[in-house]
């Protein structure tokens, strides 16, 4: 027994596979939403990579932007 799940943005049907993975949007709306997020992957010295979504944090990580 399967039931129809509708996209929370446009109302179109969400595939059962997407819904099983926890998505509440159709593929088209999900792509639009994903493209709206901006982020940057930054390698840290002697460490791992981090994901930065806040431009102020990115500026703080770059020593050339620090005031003297």
ChimeraX attribute file (.defattr): number of C-alpha atoms within 10 A of each C-alpha:
attribute: neighborCount
match mode: 1-to-1
recipient: residues
	/A:1	2
	/A:2	5
	/A:3	6
	/A:4	10
	/A:5	17
	/A:6	16
	/A:7	19
	/A:8	14
	/A:9	12
	/A:10	11
	/A:11	11
	/A:12	16
	/A:13	15
	/A:14	20
	/A:15	17
	/A:16	14
	/A:17	9
	/A:18	14
	/A:19	16
	/A:20	10
	/A:21	8
	/A:22	9
	/A:23	16
	/A:24	19
	/A:25	23
	/A:26	21
	/A:27	16
	/A:28	12
	/A:29	16
	/A:30	14
	/A:31	11
	/A:32	10
	/A:33	12
	/A:34	9
	/A:35	9
	/A:36	8
	/A:37	8
	/A:38	10
	/A:39	11
	/A:40	12
	/A:41	11
	/A:42	13
	/A:43	11
	/A:44	10
	/A:45	7
	/A:46	6
	/A:47	7
	/A:48	8
	/A:49	11
	/A:50	11
	/A:51	11
	/A:52	15
	/A:53	13
	/A:54	11
	/A:55	12
	/A:56	9
	/A:57	10
	/A:58	16
	/A:59	12
	/A:60	11
	/A:61	14
	/A:62	9
	/A:63	9
	/A:64	9
	/A:65	10
	/A:66	9
	/A:67	5
	/A:68	4
